[in-house]
Amino acid sequence: MKYFINDDFALSRPPEGPVASYVIPFTEWLVDRGYGLVSTRNQVLMAAGFSRWLRQKGIELSDIRGNHSERYLLDRAQRPKRGDNAALRHLLAFLRSQNAIAEEIEAEHSPSAVEQHVLAYEQYLRDARALSRQTIINYRPVVRDFLNFRFSDGGVSLAQLRAVDVTGFVQKGVSRLNMRSAKIMTTALRSFLSYVRYRGDITSDLAAAVPIVANWSLSSIPRAIGRDEVARLLASIDRDTPIGCRDYAMILALARLGLRSSEVVTLELDDIDWAAGEIRVVGKNGQRNDLPMPADVGEAIADYLRKSRPTNASRRVFLRDKAPIRGFTGPCGLGSVIRRSLKRAGIDAPTMGTHQFRHGLASEMLRGGASLGEIGEVLGHRHVQTTAIYAKVDLNALRTLALPWPGDAQ
């Protein structure tokens, strides 16, 4: 006798065991999160099998722990396959959300002395400095490496830090890093040493002892994607598919508004004022900037929201296309979209990243007569020096500054 789960599939027999009554709610939970029919079916079959095994072992619902899933996979006749572990993790997460089983109590773990200082520093950056998650992620390994370098014996006494420790760490590490990573390392180290002084562990300004990595201001030229390449890229996207409809809207927002990738993926439904034709962007350090929304960007976003965006409780405008359906966890997801789209369109772009669209918009605005101040306002720059690098792409203006070649030689 078949046991119908929903209109799409059924089990060969009714589920048995302590989880039996949760099989159908678990199915609905999976469907709500965007899992497809095949994935949902496999996870429900896993839940039913796990429930039977629990009954055979005499394990009650209240006694279920995380290690039971590992034991079940080992006891089964068939070999574990890809997705089995994830299915059981999802089941246990669902049961915890229903208060059917207790939250997993983590084994007592006493972090090392180094890790305790790293965690305290993280909290300071997050709460006192309000730095972005990505900045904290960049700084964390530098501080951990520095403390392990200085206090290799395990005990940490920040009062013992000396300038020679700082210079020795930088000299050892900077030789194997590129320019960008070296700058992150020295910036993170200065930040940490300032924090240590703020705490009162040291009285001298050891941040001043961090060597300066040569990095001349405005030494590079912005790598901007051209207008024609942007048009080719957008034309190559199949907007009749849900993914294509979403990707088109995200890339158009990058190209027409000059947004950072993080600003696109964190855009929320409430950030769009359809009546005023404005879009609110949350930039670095929580800075908010209201921008006029170009008509084509508004049409692309509206098209995605009406036709292709999955029904979901998330307030994010753009959602992942794979389960669990939710907003992007970071800008890396949009970076993958760009790389995939450029490759499909056969475009040899200056880079494979998202910032080239921001550079492209700034370059086009400059050639169209916009001032650096106007460009900086659109890009959300707080300092005009940040925008000054785009003066390099205005070749006609730069030619007026060139001195004539001496003599008759050309």
N, C-alpha and C positions, 0 to 999 in steps of 0.2 A: 504494500500500500504506500503510495507516494505521499510525501509530506510537502505541501506547497509553501515555499518561502514567500514568493511574490508572483506576479504575472509572468516573470521571465524564466524562472527555473524552480526546480523542486528537488528535495532529497529523496533517496530511494526508500528511506524509512524515517520515522520521527526521531528527532534528537533525544539522546538519553544523557543522564548525568546532571551534575550541579549547574552546568551552564545552559542546559536545554531551554529554559524559559527566556534566555537572553539572546538566542540565535536570531530571531526575527528583528528585535530592536537593533542588534548589531548590524544586520543587513541594511536597515534603514540609515543607520549611522554612516556606513560606508558610502551608500548612494548619495547622501547629503554632502559628502566630501568629494564627490566627483569621480569616484572609482568606477571604471567601466564594468560591463557585465562579466567578462571573463575573470578579471581580478576579484570582483565581489564574490563570484561563485567559488573561486579557489579559497578565498579567505573564510567563507562560510563553511565549506567542507572541512577546512582545518579546524575551525571552532567546534564543529560537531564531533570530529574525531578526538579532539582534545577532551571534550566533555565526557565521551565514553571512557576514555583512558582514566580520567579522574575517578569515575564511578568504580572502575575495576580496581583501582588502587585504594579505594576507600577514603579519598581526599574530599573534604567538604569545601563548599564555596569560600567560607571564611578562612580556610587554611591555605588557599592558593597563594603561592609565592612565585617570583620570577624564575627561580631555578627549576620549577616544575615543567616549564615549557622546554627547557633543555633536556630534561629527563624523558619527556614524551617523544621528542624527535629521535633520541637514541633508542628508545624501546620499540618504535614503529618498525614494521617489516620492511617498508620501502625506504630507500635512501633519501635523505633530505635533498630538496631541490631549491633552486633560487626562489626566494620569496617566502619560504616557510617561516623563517625567523621573524621577518617583518609582519607576517600575518598574525603570529602569536603576540607580538608586541602590540599590534593594533587592538587585538582582542583584550589584552590585559589593560591597556589604556582606556578602552571603552568601559570595562567593568569597574575600573577605579572612578571614572567619571560618573557612574551610576551608584557609587558608594557600595557596590556589591562586594568588593574586596578591599583590603586595607592598602593604603599607600605603602610602597616599598620603602622599608627603612634601610637607608644606606649604612653599610658597615662603617663603624667609627674610623675616621681617617684623620689623623693629625697632620696638617700640612707642615712641610719643612719650614725652617726659619726663613729661608729665602722666599718660599712661596707666601708666607705670611706677610712679608714686606711688599711683595708684588701685589697681593690682593688689597692691602691697605692703600697702596699708591693708585691702583685702579679706581678704588672708591673715591679717592681725592679728585682724580681727573673727571670722574663722572658727576660727582655731587658738587664739588667746589668750583671746578673749572668748566663744567658742562661741555666737555669735549665730545666730539662725535665718536660713535662706536668704532668706526674704521681707524681713527687716530689712536684710540686706546689699543686696538689690536696691533697697530704698528709699533707702539711704544713698549708694549708688554714684554716681548722677547728680548729686547735690548736691555731692559732693566734686569731681567732674570739672568741673562748672560753676564752682565757686569757684576752682579752680586756673587754669582758662582765663580767668576774669575778672581774676585778679591777674597772671598771667604770660602775657599775650596774645602776647608775642613768641616764645613757644615754650620758652625756657629757664626752668627752675624752680629756685629757691633758697629753700627753706622758711625759712631763717634771716632772710630779708628780710621776712617777714610782720609786719604791724603791725595795731594795733587799728582803724585807719581803714580798712584793707582789709576787715576783717570787717564793720564797720558799713555800709560802702558797699555790699557785696554783699547784705546782708540788706535794706537799704532799697530797693535796686533790684528785688530779686526778690519781696519779700513783698507788694507792692502788687497783683500779678497772681495771687495764690494765695488759695484758700479757707483757712479756719481750720485744717483738718486738714493740708493740704499745707504750710502755713506752719510748723506745729508740727514736722512731719517735717524740714523744711529746717533749722530752728534746732537741733533735737536732733542731727541728723546732723553739722552744723557743729561743735557743741560736742564731739561724739565725736571728730571728726577732729583738732581742735585739741588735745585732750587726748592723742591718740595722737602728734601731732607733738612735744609737750612730753615725752612718755614716751621718744621716740626720742632726745631731746637736741638736736633741731634748733633749738628755741627755749627760752628760760629763763623768760619771762613767761607768765602764765596768760591766754592769749588767749581761752580758752573763756568766761571771765567777761565778755569784751567783746561776746559775742553778745547782741543785744537780746532781751528777753523779749516773746513774742507774747501778748497778752491772751487768757487762756483760763481763766476762773474755774472752780475745782473744783466739780464736781457741778452745773454750771449747766444741764444738759439733763435731760430725762426719758427713761428707757429706752423705746424704741419696741418694744413687745412684741405679738406676735400672740396673739389671744385663744384660749381653750380651744375654743370652738365652731368657730372658723375652722380650727384644727388638725384637729378631727374631720372637718370637711367636706373638707379637703384630703386626708387619709388615705383617706377613703371614695371619693374620686374616682379613685384610682389603680387601674388594672386589674392585679391581682396574679396573673392567669393568664398574663401575658406575662413573659418573663425580665427585661426592662427594668423593668416595673412592680413585679415582685417585689423587685428590687434597690432601686429608688427608695423603695419603701414602708419597707424596713428602714432605709435611711439617714435618711430624714426622721423616722421613729419614734425613732431613736437621738438625733437632734437635740432632739426635743420632750420625750422622757422622761428623758434623761440630761443635757440642757443642754450637750452637747459643742460644741466649736468645730468648724468645717468641716474644719480641718486634722487634728483628732483623729479624725474619722470616716474621712477618705480614707486616713490612714496606719495605721489599725487593721489588725493582723495576726492571723492565725489563732492564733498562740501567745499572743496577749493575752487570749484568752477562756478562762476556767477553767470549763468546763461543770459539773464536779462540785461546785465551791464556789458556782457561780452568781455569779461575779464577772467584771468586765471591767477590764483594765488600760489606762489612758489615758496616753499620753505627751503632756503639754501643753507650754507654753512653756518654753524653755530646758532641754528634756529632762526636766522634772519629771514624775515618775510618780505616778499616783493610782489606787488600786484602788477601784472602785465596785461596789456590788451591782447585778446586772443584773436589771431588771424582767422578769417572765415573758413579757410580750408582746413585748418587745424580743428576748429570747432566741429565742422562737418564730419571729419574723420573720426573724432572721438565719439560724437553722437551716433555715427553709423555703427561703431563697435559696441556701444552701450545698448543700442536697440536690437541688433541682430546677432551679435556673437559673444557678448560677455555672459559667462555662466551665471545662473541664479545663485547668489551667494550672499551671506550676511556681511562679508568683508566690505569696508568702506573704501578700499583701494580702487582706483579706476581700472588699473590693468592687473589682470590675474594670470597666474600660471596656467598652462594648458594641460599639465599633468597632475594627477591626484597626489596628495591632497590639494584640492583647488583652494588657493589663497593668494594673497599678494606676494610679490617677489621678496625674498629675504634680504636682498642686497643688490647693488648695481651689477654684479657679475652676470646675473640672468640676462640683463639687457645687452651686456657685452657679447654674450653668446649669440643673441639674436642678430647683432650687427655682423659678427664674423660669418655666420651662416648665410646671411643675406648678401654680403659682398661676394662671397665665394660663388653663390648661385648665379649672381648677376655677371660674374666674370670681370669685376672691377678691380683694377690695380690701384688701390687707395693708398694714401700716404702712410696710414697706420691701419690696424684692425680694430681700433678702439672707438669709443663714442665721442671723445673730446674733439675729434677732427670736424664734427658738425658745428660745434661751438666756435672753433677757429674759423671755419668756413663762413659762418654768418657774420662774424666780426670783420673779416676781410672784405666781404661784399659790402657791408655798411660803410667801411672806410672808403672804398672805391666810389661809393655812391655819394660821398660828401659828408657823411656823418662825422661829428667830432669825437675825440677820444672820450670825452665826458659822456656823450650820448651813448656810445658803445658800452662804456662801463656801467651805465644805468641799466641797460637792457640785460647785461650779463650778471648783474648783481655784484659788481666789484665795489669794495668799500674804499679802495685807495686807487688814485689815478695811476700810480706806478705799476699796478697790476695790468692795466690796459695799455700802458706805453709800448709794450712789446709789439703790438699790432702796427705801430708806425713803420716797422721794418717791411711790411708787405706792400706799402704804398710806394712803389718804385718811382713813379713820376715825381712825387714830392722829394724823394731822396736824390734824384738826379740834379735837382736845383742846388743841392748842397755840395755836389762833387766839384772839386777844383779842376781847372783845365790842366791837361797834360803839358808839362814843360817842354818848350822847344817845338820843333816842327814834327817830331815823331808822333805817330798815331798808335 
